[in-house]
Amino acid sequence: PAGVPVATVGIGNGANAGLLAVRILSIKHPELEKKLQDYTKKLKEMVSKMNEDLKNML
C-alpha cells in the first residue's frame, strides 16, 4: 500500500521510492529516522480518520 515502501517500487511511484530512500538513509541519520516515524504516525492517524469517516457514511 501507499506509504509503506518495499525493496522494489513500481513505475511512476516516486513517493514510495522516496520513502524507501529515507528509510535506508535513516540507518545512519537519526534525524531522518525521527522524521520518518513522525510521518508514519501521521499517516496512521489519517487512515484511521478516513476509516471512521467512511464508517459514519454507511
mmCIF file as gemmi writes it, N, C-alpha and C atoms, coordinates in Angstrom:
data_model
loop_
_atom_site.group_PDB
_atom_site.id
_atom_site.type_symbol
_atom_site.label_atom_id
_atom_site.label_alt_id
_atom_site.label_comp_id
_atom_site.label_asym_id
_atom_site.label_entity_id
_atom_site.label_seq_id
_atom_site.pdbx_PDB_ins_code
_atom_site.Cartn_x
_atom_site.Cartn_y
_atom_site.Cartn_z
_atom_site.occupancy
_atom_site.B_iso_or_equiv
_atom_site.pdbx_formal_charge
_atom_site.auth_seq_id
_atom_site.auth_asym_id
_atom_site.pdbx_PDB_model_num
ATOM 1 N N . PRO Axp A 1 ? 0.823 -1.206 0 1 0 ? 1 A 1
ATOM 2 C CA . PRO Axp A 1 ? 0 0 0 1 0 ? 1 A 1
ATOM 3 C C . PRO Axp A 1 ? 0.861 1.261 0 1 0 ? 1 A 1
ATOM 4 N N . ALA Axp A 2 ? 0.29 2.339 -0.423 1 0 ? 2 A 1
ATOM 5 C CA . ALA Axp A 2 ? 0.998 3.619 -0.422 1 0 ? 2 A 1
ATOM 6 C C . ALA Axp A 2 ? 1.463 3.954 0.987 1 0 ? 2 A 1
ATOM 7 N N . GLY Axp A 3 ? 2.654 4.494 1.07 1 0 ? 3 A 1
ATOM 8 C CA . GLY Axp A 3 ? 3.192 4.883 2.361 1 0 ? 3 A 1
ATOM 9 C C . GLY Axp A 3 ? 3.997 3.808 3.06 1 0 ? 3 A 1
ATOM 10 N N . VAL Axp A 4 ? 3.956 2.602 2.552 1 0 ? 4 A 1
ATOM 11 C CA . VAL Axp A 4 ? 4.722 1.509 3.134 1 0 ? 4 A 1
ATOM 12 C C . VAL Axp A 4 ? 5.635 0.959 2.048 1 0 ? 4 A 1
ATOM 13 N N . PRO Axp A 5 ? 6.842 1.522 1.926 1 0 ? 5 A 1
ATOM 14 C CA . PRO Axp A 5 ? 7.716 1.129 0.829 1 0 ? 5 A 1
ATOM 15 C C . PRO Axp A 5 ? 8.228 -0.299 0.957 1 0 ? 5 A 1
ATOM 16 N N . VAL Axp A 6 ? 8.481 -0.904 -0.178 1 0 ? 6 A 1
ATOM 17 C CA . VAL Axp A 6 ? 9.093 -2.226 -0.24 1 0 ? 6 A 1
ATOM 18 C C . VAL Axp A 6 ? 10.423 -2.09 -0.967 1 0 ? 6 A 1
ATOM 19 N N . ALA Axp A 7 ? 11.174 -3.16 -1.084 1 0 ? 7 A 1
ATOM 20 C CA . ALA Axp A 7 ? 12.501 -3.091 -1.699 1 0 ? 7 A 1
ATOM 21 C C . ALA Axp A 7 ? 12.44 -2.735 -3.174 1 0 ? 7 A 1
ATOM 22 N N . THR Axp A 8 ? 11.327 -2.944 -3.817 1 0 ? 8 A 1
ATOM 23 C CA . THR Axp A 8 ? 11.148 -2.526 -5.203 1 0 ? 8 A 1
ATOM 24 C C . THR Axp A 8 ? 9.939 -1.61 -5.257 1 0 ? 8 A 1
ATOM 25 N N . VAL Axp A 9 ? 9.961 -0.685 -6.177 1 0 ? 9 A 1
ATOM 26 C CA . VAL Axp A 9 ? 8.829 0.229 -6.321 1 0 ? 9 A 1
ATOM 27 C C . VAL Axp A 9 ? 8.363 0.214 -7.765 1 0 ? 9 A 1
ATOM 28 N N . GLY Axp A 10 ? 7.105 0.484 -7.95 1 0 ? 10 A 1
ATOM 29 C CA . GLY Axp A 10 ? 6.528 0.468 -9.282 1 0 ? 10 A 1
ATOM 30 C C . GLY Axp A 10 ? 6.878 1.711 -10.083 1 0 ? 10 A 1
ATOM 31 N N . ILE Axp A 11 ? 6.735 1.579 -11.368 1 0 ? 11 A 1
ATOM 32 C CA . ILE Axp A 11 ? 6.955 2.704 -12.274 1 0 ? 11 A 1
ATOM 33 C C . ILE Axp A 11 ? 5.937 3.789 -11.951 1 0 ? 11 A 1
ATOM 34 N N . GLY Axp A 12 ? 6.406 5.016 -11.853 1 0 ? 12 A 1
ATOM 35 C CA . GLY Axp A 12 ? 5.515 6.136 -11.558 1 0 ? 12 A 1
ATOM 36 C C . GLY Axp A 12 ? 5.135 6.243 -10.091 1 0 ? 12 A 1
ATOM 37 N N . ASN Axp A 13 ? 5.843 5.558 -9.226 1 0 ? 13 A 1
ATOM 38 C CA . ASN Axp A 13 ? 5.518 5.584 -7.799 1 0 ? 13 A 1
ATOM 39 C C . ASN Axp A 13 ? 6.663 6.231 -7.02 1 0 ? 13 A 1
ATOM 40 N N . GLY Axp A 14 ? 6.933 7.481 -7.352 1 0 ? 14 A 1
ATOM 41 C CA . GLY Axp A 14 ? 8.043 8.206 -6.75 1 0 ? 14 A 1
ATOM 42 C C . GLY Axp A 14 ? 7.922 8.397 -5.25 1 0 ? 14 A 1
ATOM 43 N N . ALA Axp A 15 ? 6.706 8.5 -4.742 1 0 ? 15 A 1
ATOM 44 C CA . ALA Axp A 15 ? 6.533 8.71 -3.3 1 0 ? 15 A 1
ATOM 45 C C . ALA Axp A 15 ? 7.109 7.535 -2.516 1 0 ? 15 A 1
ATOM 46 N N . ASN Axp A 16 ? 6.78 6.33 -2.919 1 0 ? 16 A 1
ATOM 47 C CA . ASN Axp A 16 ? 7.311 5.166 -2.209 1 0 ? 16 A 1
ATOM 48 C C . ASN Axp A 16 ? 8.811 5.02 -2.417 1 0 ? 16 A 1
ATOM 49 N N . ALA Axp A 17 ? 9.315 5.402 -3.582 1 0 ? 17 A 1
ATOM 50 C CA . ALA Axp A 17 ? 10.762 5.367 -3.818 1 0 ? 17 A 1
ATOM 51 C C . ALA Axp A 17 ? 11.466 6.328 -2.862 1 0 ? 17 A 1
ATOM 52 N N . GLY Axp A 18 ? 10.89 7.497 -2.674 1 0 ? 18 A 1
ATOM 53 C CA . GLY Axp A 18 ? 11.456 8.467 -1.742 1 0 ? 18 A 1
ATOM 54 C C . GLY Axp A 18 ? 11.429 7.967 -0.31 1 0 ? 18 A 1
ATOM 55 N N . LEU Axp A 19 ? 10.323 7.349 0.075 1 0 ? 19 A 1
ATOM 56 C CA . LEU Axp A 19 ? 10.226 6.799 1.429 1 0 ? 19 A 1
ATOM 57 C C . LEU Axp A 19 ? 11.243 5.683 1.644 1 0 ? 19 A 1
ATOM 58 N N . LEU Axp A 20 ? 11.447 4.869 0.628 1 0 ? 20 A 1
ATOM 59 C CA . LEU Axp A 20 ? 12.446 3.809 0.733 1 0 ? 20 A 1
ATOM 60 C C . LEU Axp A 20 ? 13.838 4.407 0.906 1 0 ? 20 A 1
ATOM 61 N N . ALA Axp A 21 ? 14.146 5.44 0.144 1 0 ? 21 A 1
ATOM 62 C CA . ALA Axp A 21 ? 15.45 6.097 0.255 1 0 ? 21 A 1
ATOM 63 C C . ALA Axp A 21 ? 15.652 6.68 1.654 1 0 ? 21 A 1
ATOM 64 N N . VAL Axp A 22 ? 14.63 7.329 2.191 1 0 ? 22 A 1
ATOM 65 C CA . VAL Axp A 22 ? 14.732 7.906 3.541 1 0 ? 22 A 1
ATOM 66 C C . VAL Axp A 22 ? 14.91 6.802 4.569 1 0 ? 22 A 1
ATOM 67 N N . ARG Axp A 23 ? 14.207 5.707 4.391 1 0 ? 23 A 1
ATOM 68 C CA . ARG Axp A 23 ? 14.337 4.583 5.327 1 0 ? 23 A 1
ATOM 69 C C . ARG Axp A 23 ? 15.78 4.063 5.337 1 0 ? 23 A 1
ATOM 70 N N . ILE Axp A 24 ? 16.37 3.937 4.162 1 0 ? 24 A 1
ATOM 71 C CA . ILE Axp A 24 ? 17.756 3.468 4.072 1 0 ? 24 A 1
ATOM 72 C C . ILE Axp A 24 ? 18.705 4.486 4.705 1 0 ? 24 A 1
ATOM 73 N N . LEU Axp A 25 ? 18.532 5.758 4.366 1 0 ? 25 A 1
ATOM 74 C CA . LEU Axp A 25 ? 19.41 6.805 4.901 1 0 ? 25 A 1
ATOM 75 C C . LEU Axp A 25 ? 19.266 6.97 6.414 1 0 ? 25 A 1
ATOM 76 N N . SER Axp A 26 ? 18.091 6.653 6.942 1 0 ? 26 A 1
ATOM 77 C CA . SER Axp A 26 ? 17.852 6.843 8.375 1 0 ? 26 A 1
ATOM 78 C C . SER Axp A 26 ? 18.684 5.897 9.233 1 0 ? 26 A 1
ATOM 79 N N . ILE Axp A 27 ? 19.26 4.869 8.62 1 0 ? 27 A 1
ATOM 80 C CA . ILE Axp A 27 ? 20.12 3.956 9.375 1 0 ? 27 A 1
ATOM 81 C C . ILE Axp A 27 ? 21.31 4.72 9.962 1 0 ? 27 A 1
ATOM 82 N N . LYS Axp A 28 ? 21.832 5.666 9.21 1 0 ? 28 A 1
ATOM 83 C CA . LYS Axp A 28 ? 22.996 6.448 9.656 1 0 ? 28 A 1
ATOM 84 C C . LYS Axp A 28 ? 22.641 7.862 10.103 1 0 ? 28 A 1
ATOM 85 N N . HIS Axp A 29 ? 21.386 8.252 9.925 1 0 ? 29 A 1
ATOM 86 C CA . HIS Axp A 29 ? 20.975 9.622 10.241 1 0 ? 29 A 1
ATOM 87 C C . HIS Axp A 29 ? 19.731 9.591 11.138 1 0 ? 29 A 1
ATOM 88 N N . PRO Axp A 30 ? 19.934 9.622 12.455 1 0 ? 30 A 1
ATOM 89 C CA . PRO Axp A 30 ? 18.811 9.524 13.388 1 0 ? 30 A 1
ATOM 90 C C . PRO Axp A 30 ? 17.738 10.589 13.18 1 0 ? 30 A 1
ATOM 91 N N . GLU Axp A 31 ? 18.128 11.779 12.707 1 0 ? 31 A 1
ATOM 92 C CA . GLU Axp A 31 ? 17.123 12.83 12.5 1 0 ? 31 A 1
ATOM 93 C C . GLU Axp A 31 ? 16.137 12.424 11.403 1 0 ? 31 A 1
ATOM 94 N N . LEU Axp A 32 ? 16.607 11.677 10.415 1 0 ? 32 A 1
ATOM 95 C CA . LEU Axp A 32 ? 15.702 11.177 9.37 1 0 ? 32 A 1
ATOM 96 C C . LEU Axp A 32 ? 14.792 10.087 9.924 1 0 ? 32 A 1
ATOM 97 N N . GLU Axp A 33 ? 15.337 9.269 10.808 1 0 ? 33 A 1
ATOM 98 C CA . GLU Axp A 33 ? 14.525 8.221 11.425 1 0 ? 33 A 1
ATOM 99 C C . GLU Axp A 33 ? 13.359 8.837 12.201 1 0 ? 33 A 1
ATOM 100 N N . LYS Axp A 34 ? 13.644 9.911 12.942 1 0 ? 34 A 1
ATOM 101 C CA . LYS Axp A 34 ? 12.589 10.592 13.715 1 0 ? 34 A 1
ATOM 102 C C . LYS Axp A 34 ? 11.533 11.171 12.78 1 0 ? 34 A 1
ATOM 103 N N . LYS Axp A 35 ? 11.971 11.8 11.702 1 0 ? 35 A 1
ATOM 104 C CA . LYS Axp A 35 ? 11.017 12.374 10.75 1 0 ? 35 A 1
ATOM 105 C C . LYS Axp A 35 ? 10.178 11.285 10.092 1 0 ? 35 A 1
ATOM 106 N N . LEU Axp A 36 ? 10.789 10.157 9.79 1 0 ? 36 A 1
ATOM 107 C CA . LEU Axp A 36 ? 10.054 9.048 9.186 1 0 ? 36 A 1
ATOM 108 C C . LEU Axp A 36 ? 9.034 8.484 10.172 1 0 ? 36 A 1
ATOM 109 N N . GLN Axp A 37 ? 9.421 8.376 11.433 1 0 ? 37 A 1
ATOM 110 C CA . GLN Axp A 37 ? 8.485 7.913 12.464 1 0 ? 37 A 1
ATOM 111 C C . GLN Axp A 37 ? 7.308 8.875 12.601 1 0 ? 37 A 1
ATOM 112 N N . ASP Axp A 38 ? 7.59 10.174 12.587 1 0 ? 38 A 1
ATOM 113 C CA . ASP Axp A 38 ? 6.524 11.176 12.667 1 0 ? 38 A 1
ATOM 114 C C . ASP Axp A 38 ? 5.591 11.068 11.465 1 0 ? 38 A 1
ATOM 115 N N . TYR Axp A 39 ? 6.166 10.909 10.278 1 0 ? 39 A 1
ATOM 116 C CA . TYR Axp A 39 ? 5.37 10.771 9.055 1 0 ? 39 A 1
ATOM 117 C C . TYR Axp A 39 ? 4.476 9.533 9.139 1 0 ? 39 A 1
ATOM 118 N N . THR Axp A 40 ? 5.058 8.425 9.584 1 0 ? 40 A 1
ATOM 119 C CA . THR Axp A 40 ? 4.3 7.177 9.686 1 0 ? 40 A 1
ATOM 120 C C . THR Axp A 40 ? 3.154 7.317 10.683 1 0 ? 40 A 1
ATOM 121 N N . LYS Axp A 41 ? 3.412 7.986 11.795 1 0 ? 41 A 1
ATOM 122 C CA . LYS Axp A 41 ? 2.364 8.201 12.8 1 0 ? 41 A 1
ATOM 123 C C . LYS Axp A 41 ? 1.229 9.037 12.211 1 0 ? 41 A 1
ATOM 124 N N . LYS Axp A 42 ? 1.573 10.112 11.508 1 0 ? 42 A 1
ATOM 125 C CA . LYS Axp A 42 ? 0.547 10.963 10.893 1 0 ? 42 A 1
ATOM 126 C C . LYS Axp A 42 ? -0.24 10.197 9.839 1 0 ? 42 A 1
ATOM 127 N N . LEU Axp A 43 ? 0.445 9.351 9.09 1 0 ? 43 A 1
ATOM 128 C CA . LEU Axp A 43 ? -0.221 8.549 8.067 1 0 ? 43 A 1
ATOM 129 C C . LEU Axp A 43 ? -1.227 7.592 8.708 1 0 ? 43 A 1
ATOM 130 N N . LYS Axp A 44 ? -0.83 6.955 9.806 1 0 ? 44 A 1
ATOM 131 C CA . LYS Axp A 44 ? -1.74 6.053 10.519 1 0 ? 44 A 1
ATOM 132 C C . LYS Axp A 44 ? -2.96 6.81 11.041 1 0 ? 44 A 1
ATOM 133 N N . GLU Axp A 45 ? -2.726 8.008 11.59 1 0 ? 45 A 1
ATOM 134 C CA . GLU Axp A 45 ? -3.833 8.816 12.102 1 0 ? 45 A 1
ATOM 135 C C . GLU Axp A 45 ? -4.783 9.211 10.972 1 0 ? 45 A 1
ATOM 136 N N . MET Axp A 46 ? -4.22 9.561 9.818 1 0 ? 46 A 1
ATOM 137 C CA . MET Axp A 46 ? -5.036 9.948 8.674 1 0 ? 46 A 1
ATOM 138 C C . MET Axp A 46 ? -5.892 8.776 8.194 1 0 ? 46 A 1
ATOM 139 N N . VAL Axp A 47 ? -5.299 7.594 8.126 1 0 ? 47 A 1
ATOM 140 C CA . VAL Axp A 47 ? -6.039 6.415 7.683 1 0 ? 47 A 1
ATOM 141 C C . VAL Axp A 47 ? -7.138 6.075 8.684 1 0 ? 47 A 1
ATOM 142 N N . SER Axp A 48 ? -6.84 6.188 9.973 1 0 ? 48 A 1
ATOM 143 C CA . SER Axp A 48 ? -7.855 5.917 10.998 1 0 ? 48 A 1
ATOM 144 C C . SER Axp A 48 ? -9.029 6.88 10.877 1 0 ? 48 A 1
ATOM 145 N N . LYS Axp A 49 ? -8.726 8.157 10.643 1 0 ? 49 A 1
ATOM 146 C CA . LYS Axp A 49 ? -9.796 9.146 10.486 1 0 ? 49 A 1
ATOM 147 C C . LYS Axp A 49 ? -10.619 8.856 9.241 1 0 ? 49 A 1
ATOM 148 N N . MET Axp A 50 ? -9.955 8.517 8.146 1 0 ? 50 A 1
ATOM 149 C CA . MET Axp A 50 ? -10.683 8.194 6.915 1 0 ? 50 A 1
ATOM 150 C C . MET Axp A 50 ? -11.574 6.973 7.131 1 0 ? 50 A 1
ATOM 151 N N . ASN Axp A 51 ? -11.087 6.003 7.894 1 0 ? 51 A 1
ATOM 152 C CA . ASN Axp A 51 ? -11.867 4.811 8.199 1 0 ? 51 A 1
ATOM 153 C C . ASN Axp A 51 ? -13.106 5.176 9.012 1 0 ? 51 A 1
ATOM 154 N N . GLU Axp A 52 ? -12.926 6.023 10.014 1 0 ? 52 A 1
ATOM 155 C CA . GLU Axp A 52 ? -14.064 6.464 10.829 1 0 ? 52 A 1
ATOM 156 C C . GLU Axp A 52 ? -15.076 7.235 9.987 1 0 ? 52 A 1
ATOM 157 N N . ASP Axp A 53 ? -14.582 8.13 9.132 1 0 ? 53 A 1
ATOM 158 C CA . ASP Axp A 53 ? -15.472 8.9 8.259 1 0 ? 53 A 1
ATOM 159 C C . ASP Axp A 53 ? -16.275 7.976 7.355 1 0 ? 53 A 1
ATOM 160 N N . LEU Axp A 54 ? -15.621 6.957 6.819 1 0 ? 54 A 1
ATOM 161 C CA . LEU Axp A 54 ? -16.311 6.005 5.948 1 0 ? 54 A 1
ATOM 162 C C . LEU Axp A 54 ? -17.368 5.231 6.723 1 0 ? 54 A 1
ATOM 163 N N . LYS Axp A 55 ? -17.027 4.794 7.935 1 0 ? 55 A 1
ATOM 164 C CA . LYS Axp A 55 ? -18 4.078 8.763 1 0 ? 55 A 1
ATOM 165 C C . LYS Axp A 55 ? -19.219 4.948 9.043 1 0 ? 55 A 1
ATOM 166 N N . ASN Axp A 56 ? -18.997 6.238 9.28 1 0 ? 56 A 1
ATOM 167 C CA . ASN Axp A 56 ? -20.1 7.148 9.573 1 0 ? 56 A 1
ATOM 168 C C . ASN Axp A 56 ? -20.995 7.385 8.363 1 0 ? 56 A 1
ATOM 169 N N . MET Axp A 57 ? -20.445 7.21 7.17 1 0 ? 57 A 1
ATOM 170 C CA . MET Axp A 57 ? -21.242 7.388 5.959 1 0 ? 57 A 1
ATOM 171 C C . MET Axp A 57 ? -22.144 6.194 5.68 1 0 ? 57 A 1
ATOM 172 N N . LEU Axp A 58 ? -21.778 5.049 6.209 1 0 ? 58 A 1
ATOM 173 C CA . LEU Axp A 58 ? -22.532 3.825 5.897 1 0 ? 58 A 1
ATOM 174 C C . LEU Axp A 58 ? -23.741 3.642 6.752 1 0 ? 58 A 1
